[in-house]
Amino acid sequence: MKRKLLSLSLAVAFTFATGAAVAEAPAAAPPKADHVQAGYQYVKVGDIDVIALSDGTLPIPADKLLTNVNPGEVAMRLARTYQDTAVDASVNAYLIKTGDRLVLVDAGTGELYGPSLNKLAASLGAAGYRPEQITDILITHIHTDHTGGLMDGRRMVFPNATVHIERKEVEYWLSPEQRARAPEAAKKYFDEAVAKVKPYVDAGKVSTFSGETQLFPGIKAIPARGHTPGHTFYSLESRGRKLVFWGDLIHVAEVQLARPDVTIVFDVDPRAAAATRKRAVADAVAGRYLVAADHIAYPGIGHVQTDGDGYRWIPTPYVNDYYQAK
């Protein structure tokens, strides 16, 4: 476990230190976008609106982060989609409008990973909602690119929300004993979890669950361990339609869908993560349902289709057909 934590800590440090270096040296690496991009998009699942929200993007060195992969394979597969190995990874969150609830799936990065991120609040506002309107937040896991946006300094960004987290996640990341056993380089990530999640625990705003759990009508938590001890999918169903929020099942779709056994150094248990990915992707194909992934190119919603011995990503078509009946 110590070796896995060390790999995780070094990878996170490398990745986001690289991103910070880019942000601090705009003359050497200017932003690719000259203007603020649209940060929200609606998708209908049965009777329920789902709004994909962008927290921004960050370049990550895919060839240095993906594991259990052949030399040169990452570059080769990315080249087929006209990309190099510095992949612009999206950080996505999702808002579910169901009944009298506004349910957010994951909460973005906050200020932790540089100025190209921390756009969730702006995207939410552009869609017409304020953070204080959110009633519930479903956390796929406590890595701080998914929970960093819960707090702004000492201020709760979502003061009226109940935060739902798998019990194993809370027990792992908020445990002083786990932190004490972690390598020195990894302790920072336990500290960030404490800074971002524990204030909600202390305020009585965290509701934990264990295993497969029906949280609300049409919304179910599904265990998906491997990436972290309590990594969780959330399934949304309405009128025979289904969407499953995958969290961090996939980081580089062009590689990990073609070869679901390819892991990433962020995985706490790579073997379990690969097994979870294989099952989830096969189930999505068999069930023909939509999936939403936090790091697939925004909006991160689509289908998976078989492609030879592997799979490929089919983005959901963009629809902008609303009209006001007269």
N, C-alpha and C positions, 0 to 999 in steps of 0.2 A: 504493500500500500504506500510506503514512503517513496518508493521509486516512482509510482504512478503520480503521486502528488508533486514530486520534484519535476517530472516531465510536464505536468499541467502548469505548474508555476512558471517554469522557464518559457514554455510556449506562450502563455498569456503575456508574460513580461516582454518577450520578443515582439509579439504581434502588436501590442498596443504601444510599446515604446517606439516601434517603427511608425505607427500611425501618428503618435505625438510628434515625432521628428518631422514628418511630412507637414503637420499642421504648423510647427514652429518655424519652418523654412520655406515660406511660400515662393520666394524667388527661385529656389531650386526645383520645387514641385508645386506649381500653382494648381488650384482646384480645377477639376475638369468641367464643372458647371459654372457658368457665368451668372446665373440667376437662381433664385429659390425655385425649387420644383414643386409641383402639386403633391401634397402629402396625404391625400385620402382618396379612397375609391370604394364604391358600394358594390356588394355582391348579394344577390338574393338566395337564401336557402329555404325553400318552401315559403312560409309566410314571414320569415325572419330576415331582417336586414343585418348584414355583417359589413363593417367598414374596415378595410385595410388601412392602417396608419403607418406612415414612414417616420422612423426616428433618425434617418440618415443612412449614409454608407461609409465604409472604411476599407481601404485596400489591405488585404491580408496576403502573405506569401504562401500560397496554397501548396507549392512544392516542398516547403519546409515544415508544413503543419500536418499534412496527410500522412498516414502511416499504413503499414501492410500493403505497400504499393511498389511496383517495379520501378527501377531507375528510368527516368525520362517519361514515364507513363502520364504523369499529371500534365506536363507540358504538351505532350502529344494530344491528349484528349481535349485540353483547353484550346489548343490551336485549331481544332476542328470547328470550334464555335467562335473563331476570330478573337480569342482572348490570349493574353500571356498569363504567366503564373502569378502576377500581382492582381488577384481577383478583387473587384469592388464588391465586397460583401454587404448585403442589405441587413439592416436591423429593423424588423417589422413587429408591429403589435396589431391587435385586432379588437374592434368594439362590436359587441353583440347587443342588438336592441330587441329585448324580449319581454313582453308584458310591461310591467312597471319597473323593470330592471335595465340598467346600462352596465353591461359586463365587459370589462377589459381583460384581454388575454395578454399577459406580460406587460411590462411597464418601461421598457427601454433602458437606456444607459445612464441617464442623468449627465452630470458633468465629467464622468470618470474617464472617458476615452476620446476626448478631444472635440474641437469645434465643428467637425463635419457631422457629428451626431448631436444628441440632446434636442431633437426636433419634434418629439412626440407631442408635447403640450401645444406647439404651434399647429401641428397637423390636426389634433383634436379640435382646436379652436376653429380652424378653417372648415371643418366638417359641421360646426355649429354647436359644439358641446364644451363645457367647462369641466375641469378636473373635479370640482366639488359635486358635480352631478353623478359621478360614477358611483354605483351602489356596490359593485363587487369586482374583485380582481382575481383572475385565475392565473397562478404562477406555474409555469411548466417546470421550472427549477430555479435555484437561487443564484446561479452565476450572475454577476452584477451587470452584464449587458442585458439582463432581463428584469432586474430589480433595482438597478441604479436610479431609475426615474421615480422611485417611490418617495424619495426625500430630496428636498432642496435645502442643503445645510441642515438646520434643525427643524425645518418646516415640513410637515406632512403635505405632499402634493395632492393626495387624494384623501382629505380628512373625513369624508363620510362613507368611505368604502370599507367593506370587509374583505380581507385578503385571504384567499383560500390556497393552502399549500399542503402537499403530501407530508405527513408526519416525519418520514425518514429524512427529508430535506432539512427540516428545522432541526432535528436531532443531530444531523451531521454538521451543517455549516455554522450553527450557533453554539456548538459544544466547545467549552474551554479545553476539554480533554483532547478532542480531535485537533484543535489548534496547537496544543502543546506538542502533540506527536508529529505535526507537520514540519517539513523542512523550513528553515528560516525564510527562504524566498517565497514560500507559499502562504505564510501567515497573513500577509497583506490582504489576501482574498477572503480569509475568514473575518478579518477586521472590517472589510467593506461590507460583508454580509451583515455583520452586527450593526454597522452604521446605517444601513439601508432598510433592513427588515425588522430588527429588534425593536425600534420605536413603535411599530405597529403591534408587536407582541406585547410590549409593556402597556400599551393603551387598550389592550383587550380587543384589538381589531383583526387578529389572525385566527382563522378557523382551520384547524388541521383535519385531515381525513387519512384513511389508510386503505390502500388498494382500490379496486374498482368501486366507485361510489356515484350514486345518482345525486348530483348537487342541486339541480333545479329541474323542472319539467323540460325535457328535451336536451339537457346538458349533463354529460356523464364524464367523470374522471376515469382514465384507463392507465394502469401501470405501464411504464415504458423504461424500466431501469437500464442502466449501463452508462449512459453519458454522465449521469450523476446517480447517487443511490436512490433518490426519489423522483427522478425525471418522469414526467406525466404528460400524456396526451389528454385532450378534451374533445369529446364528440358532441356535435350539435346535430339534432334531427328535427325536421319539421315537414309534415305532409309528404312523407316518403322520400325526402331529400336528405342528404347527409354531408357534413363537412367535419373532418378531423383535424384539429390543430396539433401539429407535429412538434412544435418547439424546436429543439436542436437535433432532431433525427438526422438532418442533412445540413452540411455546411457548404459543400461544393457539389452542386447537383450534377454538373457535367461529368464528374468523376465517380461520385458515390452512387448515382443511380445506375450508371453503366456497370459498376462493380460494387455492390452493396457491402462486400466484406472489407472495403477500404475504411479505415478508422481515422481518427484525428487525435492529436496529442491532448486535446481538452477532455477526452473521454476518461472518466475515473476508472471504469472497467471496460476496456476496449472489446474484449471478447463478448461480453453481454450486450454492449452497444451494437456490435455487428449483428448479433443474433436478433435483437429487437428490430433493427433496420430491415433485415431480410423478411421477417414476418410481416412488418407493417407495410412494406412496399407491395408484397404479394397480396396482402389483404385489400389494399387500395385498388389494385388491378381487378381482383375478383369481384369486389363490391361496386366498382365503377363509381366511387364517390369522390367528392372534392377533398383536397387536403390543403392546409395552409401551413407554411413553414417560415420560421422567423428569419432565416438567412438566405433563402432562395430569392432571386432578384424580385424586387418589389413589383406588384403587390404580394407575391409569394403564394398565390392561390391558383390551383390547377389540378389536373389529373396526371396519373402515371400510366404509362403504356409500355407493354413489353417491346423489347428491341433486341433481337438476337438472343444472346445469353443473359442480357441485362434488361435495363429499363431506360426510358427517357421521359422527360418532363414536357407536358402539354399545358401551357398557360391557359387560364380561362379567358375566353374572348372578352374584350372590352365592350361594354354595353352602355350607351348614353341615350336611351330612347324615352326618357321621362317627358311627359307633356301634361299640361294642366287642362283638364277637360273643361269645355265651356258650356 
